[in-house]
Amino acid sequence: MGKTVNSSVNIRSKTGYSGLVTGAAGFVGTHVSPILKCHDDCVLGLDNFNNYYDPTLKRACQVLLEKSGIFVVEGDIND
C-alpha cells in the first residue's frame, strides 16, 4: 500500500499542495478529486464505503479514481 499511496501523493508536485478527500468514493469526492489532481495537486482519497449509497457504485467510483492516479484508502475518519 505504501508505494500506491506515494504514487497518488507525489511530494514533488508543481503546486506543493496535498489534500485528503474524505468520502472520496461518494458523489462530491468522485467529482472533486480528479479536479484537484488535474491541477497537479497531491490527492489521497478516504472512504468507509458505508451503505448510505450503493456500495457497488462506490467501488466503481474507486476504480475510476485509481485509474486517474488517485488512491482511495478504505477507512473511517472517526477511527
mmCIF file of the N, C-alpha and C atoms, coordinates in Angstrom:
data_MODEL
# 
_entry.id   MODEL 
# 
loop_
_atom_site.group_PDB 
_atom_site.id 
_atom_site.type_symbol 
_atom_site.label_atom_id 
_atom_site.label_alt_id 
_atom_site.label_comp_id 
_atom_site.label_asym_id 
_atom_site.label_entity_id 
_atom_site.label_seq_id 
_atom_site.pdbx_PDB_ins_code 
_atom_site.Cartn_x 
_atom_site.Cartn_y 
_atom_site.Cartn_z 
_atom_site.occupancy 
_atom_site.B_iso_or_equiv 
_atom_site.pdbx_formal_charge 
_atom_site.auth_seq_id 
_atom_site.auth_comp_id 
_atom_site.auth_asym_id 
_atom_site.auth_atom_id 
_atom_site.pdbx_PDB_model_num 
ATOM 1   N N  . MET A 1 1  ? 0.825   -1.192 0.000   1.00 0.00 ? 1  MET A N  1 
ATOM 2   C CA . MET A 1 1  ? 0.000   0.000  0.000   1.00 0.00 ? 1  MET A CA 1 
ATOM 3   C C  . MET A 1 1  ? 0.868   1.254  0.000   1.00 0.00 ? 1  MET A C  1 
ATOM 4   N N  . GLY A 1 2  ? 2.043   1.204  0.590   1.00 0.00 ? 2  GLY A N  1 
ATOM 5   C CA . GLY A 1 2  ? 2.902   2.377  0.679   1.00 0.00 ? 2  GLY A CA 1 
ATOM 6   C C  . GLY A 1 2  ? 3.272   2.959  -0.666  1.00 0.00 ? 2  GLY A C  1 
ATOM 7   N N  . LYS A 1 3  ? 3.643   2.104  -1.627  1.00 0.00 ? 3  LYS A N  1 
ATOM 8   C CA . LYS A 1 3  ? 4.008   2.595  -2.957  1.00 0.00 ? 3  LYS A CA 1 
ATOM 9   C C  . LYS A 1 3  ? 2.810   3.211  -3.659  1.00 0.00 ? 3  LYS A C  1 
ATOM 10  N N  . THR A 1 4  ? 1.639   2.634  -3.457  1.00 0.00 ? 4  THR A N  1 
ATOM 11  C CA . THR A 1 4  ? 0.431   3.163  -4.085  1.00 0.00 ? 4  THR A CA 1 
ATOM 12  C C  . THR A 1 4  ? 0.095   4.532  -3.523  1.00 0.00 ? 4  THR A C  1 
ATOM 13  N N  . VAL A 1 5  ? 0.199   4.691  -2.222  1.00 0.00 ? 5  VAL A N  1 
ATOM 14  C CA . VAL A 1 5  ? -0.057  5.989  -1.597  1.00 0.00 ? 5  VAL A CA 1 
ATOM 15  C C  . VAL A 1 5  ? 0.961   7.001  -2.092  1.00 0.00 ? 5  VAL A C  1 
ATOM 16  N N  . ASN A 1 6  ? 2.226   6.621  -2.144  1.00 0.00 ? 6  ASN A N  1 
ATOM 17  C CA . ASN A 1 6  ? 3.262   7.543  -2.604  1.00 0.00 ? 6  ASN A CA 1 
ATOM 18  C C  . ASN A 1 6  ? 3.040   7.986  -4.038  1.00 0.00 ? 6  ASN A C  1 
ATOM 19  N N  . SER A 1 7  ? 2.559   7.096  -4.901  1.00 0.00 ? 7  SER A N  1 
ATOM 20  C CA . SER A 1 7  ? 2.322   7.489  -6.290  1.00 0.00 ? 7  SER A CA 1 
ATOM 21  C C  . SER A 1 7  ? 1.124   8.425  -6.405  1.00 0.00 ? 7  SER A C  1 
ATOM 22  N N  . SER A 1 8  ? 0.143   8.279  -5.532  1.00 0.00 ? 8  SER A N  1 
ATOM 23  C CA . SER A 1 8  ? -1.021  9.157  -5.538  1.00 0.00 ? 8  SER A CA 1 
ATOM 24  C C  . SER A 1 8  ? -0.676  10.518 -4.951  1.00 0.00 ? 8  SER A C  1 
ATOM 25  N N  . VAL A 1 9  ? 0.151   10.518 -3.935  1.00 0.00 ? 9  VAL A N  1 
ATOM 26  C CA . VAL A 1 9  ? 0.515   11.741 -3.236  1.00 0.00 ? 9  VAL A CA 1 
ATOM 27  C C  . VAL A 1 9  ? 1.962   12.067 -3.573  1.00 0.00 ? 9  VAL A C  1 
ATOM 28  N N  . ASN A 1 10 ? 2.172   12.539 -4.779  1.00 0.00 ? 10 ASN A N  1 
ATOM 29  C CA . ASN A 1 10 ? 3.508   12.875 -5.257  1.00 0.00 ? 10 ASN A CA 1 
ATOM 30  C C  . ASN A 1 10 ? 4.011   14.112 -4.528  1.00 0.00 ? 10 ASN A C  1 
ATOM 31  N N  . ILE A 1 11 ? 5.021   13.945 -3.717  1.00 0.00 ? 11 ILE A N  1 
ATOM 32  C CA . ILE A 1 11 ? 5.530   15.044 -2.897  1.00 0.00 ? 11 ILE A CA 1 
ATOM 33  C C  . ILE A 1 11 ? 6.149   16.140 -3.763  1.00 0.00 ? 11 ILE A C  1 
ATOM 34  N N  . ARG A 1 12 ? 6.575   15.802 -4.951  1.00 0.00 ? 12 ARG A N  1 
ATOM 35  C CA . ARG A 1 12 ? 7.217   16.776 -5.828  1.00 0.00 ? 12 ARG A CA 1 
ATOM 36  C C  . ARG A 1 12 ? 6.226   17.416 -6.805  1.00 0.00 ? 12 ARG A C  1 
ATOM 37  N N  . SER A 1 13 ? 5.032   17.657 -6.378  1.00 0.00 ? 13 SER A N  1 
ATOM 38  C CA . SER A 1 13 ? 4.052   18.274 -7.274  1.00 0.00 ? 13 SER A CA 1 
ATOM 39  C C  . SER A 1 13 ? 4.439   19.722 -7.543  1.00 0.00 ? 13 SER A C  1 
ATOM 40  N N  . LYS A 1 14 ? 3.955   20.256 -8.648  1.00 0.00 ? 14 LYS A N  1 
ATOM 41  C CA . LYS A 1 14 ? 4.282   21.628 -9.037  1.00 0.00 ? 14 LYS A CA 1 
ATOM 42  C C  . LYS A 1 14 ? 3.705   22.643 -8.066  1.00 0.00 ? 14 LYS A C  1 
ATOM 43  N N  . THR A 1 15 ? 2.514   22.369 -7.553  1.00 0.00 ? 15 THR A N  1 
ATOM 44  C CA . THR A 1 15 ? 1.861   23.335 -6.670  1.00 0.00 ? 15 THR A CA 1 
ATOM 45  C C  . THR A 1 15 ? 2.310   23.206 -5.227  1.00 0.00 ? 15 THR A C  1 
ATOM 46  N N  . GLY A 1 16 ? 2.707   22.010 -4.842  1.00 0.00 ? 16 GLY A N  1 
ATOM 47  C CA . GLY A 1 16 ? 3.099   21.789 -3.461  1.00 0.00 ? 16 GLY A CA 1 
ATOM 48  C C  . GLY A 1 16 ? 1.926   21.538 -2.536  1.00 0.00 ? 16 GLY A C  1 
ATOM 49  N N  . TYR A 1 17 ? 0.706   21.499 -3.078  1.00 0.00 ? 17 TYR A N  1 
ATOM 50  C CA . TYR A 1 17 ? -0.470  21.268 -2.254  1.00 0.00 ? 17 TYR A CA 1 
ATOM 51  C C  . TYR A 1 17 ? -0.772  19.778 -2.148  1.00 0.00 ? 17 TYR A C  1 
ATOM 52  N N  . SER A 1 18 ? -1.194  19.363 -0.970  1.00 0.00 ? 18 SER A N  1 
ATOM 53  C CA . SER A 1 18 ? -1.624  17.988 -0.744  1.00 0.00 ? 18 SER A CA 1 
ATOM 54  C C  . SER A 1 18 ? -3.011  18.026 -0.119  1.00 0.00 ? 18 SER A C  1 
ATOM 55  N N  . GLY A 1 19 ? -3.839  17.072 -0.521  1.00 0.00 ? 19 GLY A N  1 
ATOM 56  C CA . GLY A 1 19 ? -5.188  17.061 0.024   1.00 0.00 ? 19 GLY A CA 1 
ATOM 57  C C  . GLY A 1 19 ? -5.666  15.662 0.335   1.00 0.00 ? 19 GLY A C  1 
ATOM 58  N N  . LEU A 1 20 ? -6.376  15.547 1.429   1.00 0.00 ? 20 LEU A N  1 
ATOM 59  C CA . LEU A 1 20 ? -7.057  14.311 1.792   1.00 0.00 ? 20 LEU A CA 1 
ATOM 60  C C  . LEU A 1 20 ? -8.535  14.547 1.523   1.00 0.00 ? 20 LEU A C  1 
ATOM 61  N N  . VAL A 1 21 ? -9.095  13.771 0.609   1.00 0.00 ? 21 VAL A N  1 
ATOM 62  C CA . VAL A 1 21 ? -10.509 13.916 0.265   1.00 0.00 ? 21 VAL A CA 1 
ATOM 63  C C  . VAL A 1 21 ? -11.273 12.821 0.991   1.00 0.00 ? 21 VAL A C  1 
ATOM 64  N N  . THR A 1 22 ? -12.067 13.219 1.989   1.00 0.00 ? 22 THR A N  1 
ATOM 65  C CA . THR A 1 22 ? -12.877 12.244 2.712   1.00 0.00 ? 22 THR A CA 1 
ATOM 66  C C  . THR A 1 22 ? -14.167 12.022 1.937   1.00 0.00 ? 22 THR A C  1 
ATOM 67  N N  . GLY A 1 23 ? -14.666 10.807 1.990   1.00 0.00 ? 23 GLY A N  1 
ATOM 68  C CA . GLY A 1 23 ? -15.838 10.472 1.188   1.00 0.00 ? 23 GLY A CA 1 
ATOM 69  C C  . GLY A 1 23 ? -15.493 10.451 -0.292  1.00 0.00 ? 23 GLY A C  1 
ATOM 70  N N  . ALA A 1 24 ? -14.279 10.030 -0.595  1.00 0.00 ? 24 ALA A N  1 
ATOM 71  C CA . ALA A 1 24 ? -13.755 10.111 -1.962  1.00 0.00 ? 24 ALA A CA 1 
ATOM 72  C C  . ALA A 1 24 ? -14.574 9.322  -2.971  1.00 0.00 ? 24 ALA A C  1 
ATOM 73  N N  . ALA A 1 25 ? -15.190 8.230  -2.563  1.00 0.00 ? 25 ALA A N  1 
ATOM 74  C CA . ALA A 1 25 ? -15.964 7.409  -3.498  1.00 0.00 ? 25 ALA A CA 1 
ATOM 75  C C  . ALA A 1 25 ? -17.422 7.844  -3.579  1.00 0.00 ? 25 ALA A C  1 
ATOM 76  N N  . GLY A 1 26 ? -17.783 8.881  -2.834  1.00 0.00 ? 26 GLY A N  1 
ATOM 77  C CA . GLY A 1 26 ? -19.139 9.413  -2.896  1.00 0.00 ? 26 GLY A CA 1 
ATOM 78  C C  . GLY A 1 26 ? -19.295 10.399 -4.039  1.00 0.00 ? 26 GLY A C  1 
ATOM 79  N N  . PHE A 1 27 ? -20.449 11.011 -4.132  1.00 0.00 ? 27 PHE A N  1 
ATOM 80  C CA . PHE A 1 27 ? -20.757 11.902 -5.254  1.00 0.00 ? 27 PHE A CA 1 
ATOM 81  C C  . PHE A 1 27 ? -19.798 13.085 -5.326  1.00 0.00 ? 27 PHE A C  1 
ATOM 82  N N  . VAL A 1 28 ? -19.662 13.821 -4.247  1.00 0.00 ? 28 VAL A N  1 
ATOM 83  C CA . VAL A 1 28 ? -18.810 15.012 -4.253  1.00 0.00 ? 28 VAL A CA 1 
ATOM 84  C C  . VAL A 1 28 ? -17.340 14.631 -4.392  1.00 0.00 ? 28 VAL A C  1 
ATOM 85  N N  . GLY A 1 29 ? -16.898 13.659 -3.609  1.00 0.00 ? 29 GLY A N  1 
ATOM 86  C CA . GLY A 1 29 ? -15.495 13.252 -3.649  1.00 0.00 ? 29 GLY A CA 1 
ATOM 87  C C  . GLY A 1 29 ? -15.055 12.744 -5.004  1.00 0.00 ? 29 GLY A C  1 
ATOM 88  N N  . THR A 1 30 ? -15.947 12.027 -5.687  1.00 0.00 ? 30 THR A N  1 
ATOM 89  C CA . THR A 1 30 ? -15.633 11.491 -7.010  1.00 0.00 ? 30 THR A CA 1 
ATOM 90  C C  . THR A 1 30 ? -15.455 12.606 -8.033  1.00 0.00 ? 30 THR A C  1 
ATOM 91  N N  . HIS A 1 31 ? -16.126 13.731 -7.830  1.00 0.00 ? 31 HIS A N  1 
ATOM 92  C CA . HIS A 1 31 ? -16.008 14.847 -8.763  1.00 0.00 ? 31 HIS A CA 1 
ATOM 93  C C  . HIS A 1 31 ? -14.884 15.812 -8.378  1.00 0.00 ? 31 HIS A C  1 
ATOM 94  N N  . VAL A 1 32 ? -14.646 16.001 -7.098  1.00 0.00 ? 32 VAL A N  1 
ATOM 95  C CA . VAL A 1 32 ? -13.627 16.945 -6.642  1.00 0.00 ? 32 VAL A CA 1 
ATOM 96  C C  . VAL A 1 32 ? -12.214 16.386 -6.811  1.00 0.00 ? 32 VAL A C  1 
ATOM 97  N N  . SER A 1 33 ? -12.018 15.124 -6.502  1.00 0.00 ? 33 SER A N  1 
ATOM 98  C CA . SER A 1 33 ? -10.675 14.529 -6.535  1.00 0.00 ? 33 SER A CA 1 
ATOM 99  C C  . SER A 1 33 ? -9.982  14.661 -7.887  1.00 0.00 ? 33 SER A C  1 
ATOM 100 N N  . PRO A 1 34 ? -10.632 14.310 -9.002  1.00 0.00 ? 34 PRO A N  1 
ATOM 101 C CA . PRO A 1 34 ? -9.950  14.456 -10.299 1.00 0.00 ? 34 PRO A CA 1 
ATOM 102 C C  . PRO A 1 34 ? -9.635  15.909 -10.658 1.00 0.00 ? 34 PRO A C  1 
ATOM 103 N N  . ILE A 1 35 ? -10.480 16.831 -10.226 1.00 0.00 ? 35 ILE A N  1 
ATOM 104 C CA . ILE A 1 35 ? -10.213 18.250 -10.499 1.00 0.00 ? 35 ILE A CA 1 
ATOM 105 C C  . ILE A 1 35 ? -8.953  18.686 -9.769  1.00 0.00 ? 35 ILE A C  1 
ATOM 106 N N  . LEU A 1 36 ? -8.819  18.286 -8.508  1.00 0.00 ? 36 LEU A N  1 
ATOM 107 C CA . LEU A 1 36 ? -7.603  18.607 -7.761  1.00 0.00 ? 36 LEU A CA 1 
ATOM 108 C C  . LEU A 1 36 ? -6.384  17.976 -8.419  1.00 0.00 ? 36 LEU A C  1 
ATOM 109 N N  . LYS A 1 37 ? -6.522  16.740 -8.849  1.00 0.00 ? 37 LYS A N  1 
ATOM 110 C CA . LYS A 1 37 ? -5.411  16.024 -9.485  1.00 0.00 ? 37 LYS A CA 1 
ATOM 111 C C  . LYS A 1 37 ? -5.010  16.693 -10.804 1.00 0.00 ? 37 LYS A C  1 
ATOM 112 N N  . CYS A 1 38 ? -5.979  17.227 -11.553 1.00 0.00 ? 38 CYS A N  1 
ATOM 113 C CA . CYS A 1 38 ? -5.686  17.917 -12.819 1.00 0.00 ? 38 CYS A CA 1 
ATOM 114 C C  . CYS A 1 38 ? -4.839  19.163 -12.612 1.00 0.00 ? 38 CYS A C  1 
ATOM 115 N N  . HIS A 1 39 ? -4.910  19.740 -11.428 1.00 0.00 ? 39 HIS A N  1 
ATOM 116 C CA . HIS A 1 39 ? -4.121  20.927 -11.110 1.00 0.00 ? 39 HIS A CA 1 
ATOM 117 C C  . HIS A 1 39 ? -2.772  20.560 -10.500 1.00 0.00 ? 39 HIS A C  1 
ATOM 118 N N  . ASP A 1 40 ? -2.363  19.317 -10.697 1.00 0.00 ? 40 ASP A N  1 
ATOM 119 C CA . ASP A 1 40 ? -1.095  18.802 -10.173 1.00 0.00 ? 40 ASP A CA 1 
ATOM 120 C C  . ASP A 1 40 ? -1.020  18.827 -8.658  1.00 0.00 ? 40 ASP A C  1 
ATOM 121 N N  . ASP A 1 41 ? -2.172  18.839 -8.002  1.00 0.00 ? 41 ASP A N  1 
ATOM 122 C CA . ASP A 1 41 ? -2.183  18.725 -6.549  1.00 0.00 ? 41 ASP A CA 1 
ATOM 123 C C  . ASP A 1 41 ? -2.049  17.253 -6.168  1.00 0.00 ? 41 ASP A C  1 
ATOM 124 N N  . CYS A 1 42 ? -1.551  17.006 -4.972  1.00 0.00 ? 42 CYS A N  1 
ATOM 125 C CA . CYS A 1 42 ? -1.438  15.644 -4.448  1.00 0.00 ? 42 CYS A CA 1 
ATOM 126 C C  . CYS A 1 42 ? -2.774  15.286 -3.807  1.00 0.00 ? 42 CYS A C  1 
ATOM 127 N N  . VAL A 1 43 ? -3.341  14.172 -4.198  1.00 0.00 ? 43 VAL A N  1 
ATOM 128 C CA . VAL A 1 43 ? -4.671  13.800 -3.714  1.00 0.00 ? 43 VAL A CA 1 
ATOM 129 C C  . VAL A 1 43 ? -4.651  12.369 -3.198  1.00 0.00 ? 43 VAL A C  1 
ATOM 130 N N  . LEU A 1 44 ? -5.154  12.198 -1.995  1.00 0.00 ? 44 LEU A N  1 
ATOM 131 C CA . LEU A 1 44 ? -5.353  10.881 -1.409  1.00 0.00 ? 44 LEU A CA 1 
ATOM 132 C C  . LEU A 1 44 ? -6.808  10.812 -0.963  1.00 0.00 ? 44 LEU A C  1 
ATOM 133 N N  . GLY A 1 45 ? -7.503  9.761  -1.366  1.00 0.00 ? 45 GLY A N  1 
ATOM 134 C CA . GLY A 1 45 ? -8.908  9.608  -1.011  1.00 0.00 ? 45 GLY A CA 1 
ATOM 135 C C  . GLY A 1 45 ? -9.089  8.718  0.207   1.00 0.00 ? 45 GLY A C  1 
ATOM 136 N N  . LEU A 1 46 ? -10.154 8.959  0.935   1.00 0.00 ? 46 LEU A N  1 
ATOM 137 C CA . LEU A 1 46 ? -10.517 8.141  2.091   1.00 0.00 ? 46 LEU A CA 1 
ATOM 138 C C  . LEU A 1 46 ? -12.024 7.934  2.044   1.00 0.00 ? 46 LEU A C  1 
ATOM 139 N N  . ASP A 1 47 ? -12.461 6.696  2.194   1.00 0.00 ? 47 ASP A N  1 
ATOM 140 C CA . ASP A 1 47 ? -13.898 6.413  2.210   1.00 0.00 ? 47 ASP A CA 1 
ATOM 141 C C  . ASP A 1 47 ? -14.136 5.162  3.044   1.00 0.00 ? 47 ASP A C  1 
ATOM 142 N N  . ASN A 1 48 ? -15.238 5.155  3.793   1.00 0.00 ? 48 ASN A N  1 
ATOM 143 C CA . ASN A 1 48 ? -15.549 3.968  4.595   1.00 0.00 ? 48 ASN A CA 1 
ATOM 144 C C  . ASN A 1 48 ? -16.493 3.012  3.861   1.00 0.00 ? 48 ASN A C  1 
ATOM 145 N N  . PHE A 1 49 ? -16.925 3.377  2.658   1.00 0.00 ? 49 PHE A N  1 
ATOM 146 C CA . PHE A 1 49 ? -17.772 2.527  1.819   1.00 0.00 ? 49 PHE A CA 1 
ATOM 147 C C  . PHE A 1 49 ? -19.022 2.041  2.557   1.00 0.00 ? 49 PHE A C  1 
ATOM 148 N N  . ASN A 1 50 ? -19.639 2.956  3.334   1.00 0.00 ? 50 ASN A N  1 
ATOM 149 C CA . ASN A 1 50 ? -20.883 2.596  4.019   1.00 0.00 ? 50 ASN A CA 1 
ATOM 150 C C  . ASN A 1 50 ? -21.992 2.391  2.990   1.00 0.00 ? 50 ASN A C  1 
ATOM 151 N N  . ASN A 1 51 ? -23.160 1.995  3.441   1.00 0.00 ? 51 ASN A N  1 
ATOM 152 C CA . ASN A 1 51 ? -24.247 1.703  2.509   1.00 0.00 ? 51 ASN A CA 1 
ATOM 153 C C  . ASN A 1 51 ? -25.256 2.848  2.386   1.00 0.00 ? 51 ASN A C  1 
ATOM 154 N N  . TYR A 1 52 ? -24.822 4.072  2.708   1.00 0.00 ? 52 TYR A N  1 
ATOM 155 C CA . TYR A 1 52 ? -25.702 5.230  2.517   1.00 0.00 ? 52 TYR A CA 1 
ATOM 156 C C  . TYR A 1 52 ? -26.059 5.357  1.037   1.00 0.00 ? 52 TYR A C  1 
ATOM 157 N N  . TYR A 1 53 ? -25.056 5.163  0.182   1.00 0.00 ? 53 TYR A N  1 
ATOM 158 C CA . TYR A 1 53 ? -25.273 4.988  -1.257  1.00 0.00 ? 53 TYR A CA 1 
ATOM 159 C C  . TYR A 1 53 ? -24.889 3.558  -1.589  1.00 0.00 ? 53 TYR A C  1 
ATOM 160 N N  . ASP A 1 54 ? -25.269 3.093  -2.745  1.00 0.00 ? 54 ASP A N  1 
ATOM 161 C CA . ASP A 1 54 ? -24.973 1.732  -3.180  1.00 0.00 ? 54 ASP A CA 1 
ATOM 162 C C  . ASP A 1 54 ? -23.461 1.468  -3.139  1.00 0.00 ? 54 ASP A C  1 
ATOM 163 N N  . PRO A 1 55 ? -23.006 0.541  -2.286  1.00 0.00 ? 55 PRO A N  1 
ATOM 164 C CA . PRO A 1 55 ? -21.570 0.239  -2.196  1.00 0.00 ? 55 PRO A CA 1 
ATOM 165 C C  . PRO A 1 55 ? -20.964 -0.228 -3.522  1.00 0.00 ? 55 PRO A C  1 
ATOM 166 N N  . THR A 1 56 ? -21.766 -0.865 -4.371  1.00 0.00 ? 56 THR A N  1 
ATOM 167 C CA . THR A 1 56 ? -21.264 -1.286 -5.682  1.00 0.00 ? 56 THR A CA 1 
ATOM 168 C C  . THR A 1 56 ? -20.900 -0.069 -6.530  1.00 0.00 ? 56 THR A C  1 
ATOM 169 N N  . LEU A 1 57 ? -21.707 0.968  -6.455  1.00 0.00 ? 57 LEU A N  1 
ATOM 170 C CA . LEU A 1 57 ? -21.429 2.204  -7.174  1.00 0.00 ? 57 LEU A CA 1 
ATOM 171 C C  . LEU A 1 57 ? -20.164 2.861  -6.625  1.00 0.00 ? 57 LEU A C  1 
ATOM 172 N N  . LYS A 1 58 ? -20.016 2.847  -5.302  1.00 0.00 ? 58 LYS A N  1 
ATOM 173 C CA . LYS A 1 58 ? -18.817 3.427  -4.690  1.00 0.00 ? 58 LYS A CA 1 
ATOM 174 C C  . LYS A 1 58 ? -17.554 2.676  -5.116  1.00 0.00 ? 58 LYS A C  1 
ATOM 175 N N  . ARG A 1 59 ? -17.638 1.363  -5.216  1.00 0.00 ? 59 ARG A N  1 
ATOM 176 C CA . ARG A 1 59 ? -16.474 0.571  -5.665  1.00 0.00 ? 59 ARG A CA 1 
ATOM 177 C C  . ARG A 1 59 ? -16.130 0.904  -7.116  1.00 0.00 ? 59 ARG A C  1 
ATOM 178 N N  . ALA A 1 60 ? -17.164 1.124  -7.931  1.00 0.00 ? 60 ALA A N  1 
ATOM 179 C CA . ALA A 1 60 ? -16.921 1.512  -9.321  1.00 0.00 ? 60 ALA A CA 1 
ATOM 180 C C  . ALA A 1 60 ? -16.245 2.883  -9.385  1.00 0.00 ? 60 ALA A C  1 
ATOM 181 N N  . CYS A 1 61 ? -16.656 3.792  -8.523  1.00 0.00 ? 61 CYS A N  1 
ATOM 182 C CA . CYS A 1 61 ? -16.019 5.111  -8.451  1.00 0.00 ? 61 CYS A CA 1 
ATOM 183 C C  . CYS A 1 61 ? -14.575 4.988  -7.991  1.00 0.00 ? 61 CYS A C  1 
ATOM 184 N N  . GLN A 1 62 ? -14.319 4.078  -7.058  1.00 0.00 ? 62 GLN A N  1 
ATOM 185 C CA . GLN A 1 62 ? -12.958 3.842  -6.587  1.00 0.00 ? 62 GLN A CA 1 
ATOM 186 C C  . GLN A 1 62 ? -12.060 3.411  -7.747  1.00 0.00 ? 62 GLN A C  1 
ATOM 187 N N  . VAL A 1 63 ? -12.551 2.521  -8.583  1.00 0.00 ? 63 VAL A N  1 
ATOM 188 C CA . VAL A 1 63 ? -11.776 2.049  -9.737  1.00 0.00 ? 63 VAL A CA 1 
ATOM 189 C C  . VAL A 1 63 ? -11.476 3.210  -10.682 1.00 0.00 ? 63 VAL A C  1 
ATOM 190 N N  . LEU A 1 64 ? -12.467 4.051  -10.947 1.00 0.00 ? 64 LEU A N  1 
ATOM 191 C CA . LEU A 1 64 ? -12.255 5.206  -11.822 1.00 0.00 ? 64 LEU A CA 1 
ATOM 192 C C  . LEU A 1 64 ? -11.226 6.170  -11.244 1.00 0.00 ? 64 LEU A C  1 
ATOM 193 N N  . LEU A 1 65 ? -11.312 6.414  -9.937  1.00 0.00 ? 65 LEU A N  1 
ATOM 194 C CA . LEU A 1 65 ? -10.351 7.313  -9.300  1.00 0.00 ? 65 LEU A CA 1 
ATOM 195 C C  . LEU A 1 65 ? -8.939  6.747  -9.376  1.00 0.00 ? 65 LEU A C  1 
ATOM 196 N N  . GLU A 1 66 ? -8.806  5.458  -9.130  1.00 0.00 ? 66 GLU A N  1 
ATOM 197 C CA . GLU A 1 66 ? -7.477  4.853  -9.154  1.00 0.00 ? 66 GLU A CA 1 
ATOM 198 C C  . GLU A 1 66 ? -6.900  4.840  -10.566 1.00 0.00 ? 66 GLU A C  1 
ATOM 199 N N  . LYS A 1 67 ? -7.743  4.756  -11.587 1.00 0.00 ? 67 LYS A N  1 
ATOM 200 C CA . LYS A 1 67 ? -7.261  4.872  -12.970 1.00 0.00 ? 67 LYS A CA 1 
ATOM 201 C C  . LYS A 1 67 ? -6.743  6.279  -13.253 1.00 0.00 ? 67 LYS A C  1 
ATOM 202 N N  . SER A 1 68 ? -7.239  7.258  -12.494 1.00 0.00 ? 68 SER A N  1 
ATOM 203 C CA . SER A 1 68 ? -6.784  8.644  -12.625 1.00 0.00 ? 68 SER A CA 1 
ATOM 204 C C  . SER A 1 68 ? -5.574  8.937  -11.748 1.00 0.00 ? 68 SER A C  1 
ATOM 205 N N  . GLY A 1 69 ? -5.076  7.921  -11.056 1.00 0.00 ? 69 GLY A N  1 
ATOM 206 C CA . GLY A 1 69 ? -3.909  8.113  -10.199 1.00 0.00 ? 69 GLY A CA 1 
ATOM 207 C C  . GLY A 1 69 ? -4.236  8.572  -8.795  1.00 0.00 ? 69 GLY A C  1 
ATOM 208 N N  . ILE A 1 70 ? -5.480  8.387  -8.379  1.00 0.00 ? 70 ILE A N  1 
ATOM 209 C CA . ILE A 1 70 ? -5.905  8.779  -7.033  1.00 0.00 ? 70 ILE A CA 1 
ATOM 210 C C  . ILE A 1 70 ? -6.189  7.516  -6.242  1.00 0.00 ? 70 ILE A C  1 
ATOM 211 N N  . PHE A 1 71 ? -5.362  7.252  -5.240  1.00 0.00 ? 71 PHE A N  1 
ATOM 212 C CA . PHE A 1 71 ? -5.538  6.063  -4.418  1.00 0.00 ? 71 PHE A CA 1 
ATOM 213 C C  . PHE A 1 71 ? -6.578  6.348  -3.350  1.00 0.00 ? 71 PHE A C  1 
ATOM 214 N N  . VAL A 1 72 ? -7.499  5.414  -3.164  1.00 0.00 ? 72 VAL A N  1 
ATOM 215 C CA . VAL A 1 72 ? -8.560  5.558  -2.166  1.00 0.00 ? 72 VAL A CA 1 
ATOM 216 C C  . VAL A 1 72 ? -8.344  4.518  -1.076  1.00 0.00 ? 72 VAL A C  1 
ATOM 217 N N  . VAL A 1 73 ? -8.134  4.994  0.131   1.00 0.00 ? 73 VAL A N  1 
ATOM 218 C CA . VAL A 1 73 ? -7.944  4.132  1.296   1.00 0.00 ? 73 VAL A CA 1 
ATOM 219 C C  . VAL A 1 73 ? -9.310  3.830  1.894   1.00 0.00 ? 73 VAL A C  1 
ATOM 220 N N  . GLU A 1 74 ? -9.551  2.566  2.211   1.00 0.00 ? 74 GLU A N  1 
ATOM 221 C CA . GLU A 1 74 ? -10.794 2.209  2.886   1.00 0.00 ? 74 GLU A CA 1 
ATOM 222 C C  . GLU A 1 74 ? -10.587 2.393  4.378   1.00 0.00 ? 74 GLU A C  1 
ATOM 223 N N  . GLY A 1 75 ? -11.313 3.333  4.952   1.00 0.00 ? 75 GLY A N  1 
ATOM 224 C CA . GLY A 1 75 ? -11.195 3.616  6.375   1.00 0.00 ? 75 GLY A CA 1 
ATOM 225 C C  . GLY A 1 75 ? -12.187 4.685  6.774   1.00 0.00 ? 75 GLY A C  1 
ATOM 226 N N  . ASP A 1 76 ? -12.302 4.890  8.061   1.00 0.00 ? 76 ASP A N  1 
ATOM 227 C CA . ASP A 1 76 ? -13.241 5.864  8.600   1.00 0.00 ? 76 ASP A CA 1 
ATOM 228 C C  . ASP A 1 76 ? -12.462 6.974  9.278   1.00 0.00 ? 76 ASP A C  1 
ATOM 229 N N  . ILE A 1 77 ? -12.780 8.203  8.967   1.00 0.00 ? 77 ILE A N  1 
ATOM 230 C CA . ILE A 1 77 ? -12.096 9.361  9.549   1.00 0.00 ? 77 ILE A CA 1 
ATOM 231 C C  . ILE A 1 77 ? -12.282 9.398  11.065  1.00 0.00 ? 77 ILE A C  1 
ATOM 232 N N  . ASN A 1 78 ? -13.310 8.718  11.574  1.00 0.00 ? 78 ASN A N  1 
ATOM 233 C CA . ASN A 1 78 ? -13.580 8.699  13.009  1.00 0.00 ? 78 ASN A CA 1 
ATOM 234 C C  . ASN A 1 78 ? -12.730 7.689  13.768  1.00 0.00 ? 78 ASN A C  1 
ATOM 235 N N  . ASP A 1 79 ? -12.020 6.830  13.052  1.00 0.00 ? 79 ASP A N  1 
ATOM 236 C CA . ASP A 1 79 ? -11.193 5.816  13.728  1.00 0.00 ? 79 ASP A CA 1 
ATOM 237 C C  . ASP A 1 79 ? -9.870  6.391  14.184  1.00 0.00 ? 79 ASP A C  1 
# 
